Amino acid sequence: MKSLIRLRMSAHDAHYGGNLVDGARMLQLFGDVATELLIINDGDEGLFKAYDNVEFLAPVYAGDYIEAVGEIIKIGNSSRKMIFEARKVIVPRPEINDSACDVLDEPIVVCKASGTCVVLKDKQRK
């Protein structure tokens, strides 16, 4: 099963000079994707236990549209192993004008991660 969310990074998300978005924002998106996956799979939000791998692959800026996807790849008694990917799909074009944007022909993978979530047995409803 997979889950996908897409949203625009705002000026509020920019944490560094040049409107660069903090990499932790991608992990927050992965947390939201994981929550949806657990609700679909178990009927409960569960808890994120740990990331075992995180790779930041390209910068993200305010105005970029990010698509975050995740998938459960292994189900244990209470653990759920997941993989995640965040892709930049739309970019602003301020050199053209303040509101110009382009949809990218090929999304740019900006972050990949894998981790484990847990849904306690007494909370599993499915």
Disulfide bonds with the S-S distance in Angstrom:
none
